[in-house]
């Protein structure tokens, strides 16, 4: 049996998953088998989460990201021609379900584009990412003392 691969992890402030019937707040990870677990990765302490039926929860199972950028050109995953039922097209439950799936995926794409990309930089963060002078170690350093940093010409 092939082992499931982690597709993504994220943090929820609630409304996306249930844990033992209660709203879950915290880190979660989603695997290729469709299961969602508590924590950033699957461990012996992880618990299975139940997704709630809403756009926010469905979004976590897509390959979309909440990353709208100003002046971004949006292109829906499925065109109107792909969603429309054409004349002469055989219509049965498979056709209807496929077209509804396409509409749902377009809606999830639009939902993901309602949010601007987040830089997640704290306002009062007092560290700087740098390489210390005479070193090749990249790390986070206090910004109050810049004397140990080396600067080079670009």
KAQUIVEN-V433007 format. One record per pair of residues at least 12 apart in sequence whose ideal C-beta (glycine too) atoms are under 6 Angstrom apart, sorted by the first residue. I is the first residue (numbers start at 1). J is the second residue. Records with the same first field share a line. If there is no record, write none. Layout:
I: J / J
This chain:
4: 31 / 32 / 33
5: 32
6: 29 / 31
7: 30 / 32
8: 30
9: 29 / 40
11: 27
13: 25
15: 56
16: 56 / 57
17: 49 / 51
18: 50
19: 49
24: 49
27: 39 / 40
28: 49
29: 41
30: 60
36: 49
55: 111
58: 108
59: 108 / 111 / 112
62: 108
64: 109 / 112
66: 112 / 115
67: 117
68: 113 / 116
69: 117
74: 113
76: 106
77: 105 / 109
78: 102 / 106
83: 99 / 102 / 103
126: 143
127: 140
128: 141 / 143
130: 149
132: 148
133: 148 / 149 / 150
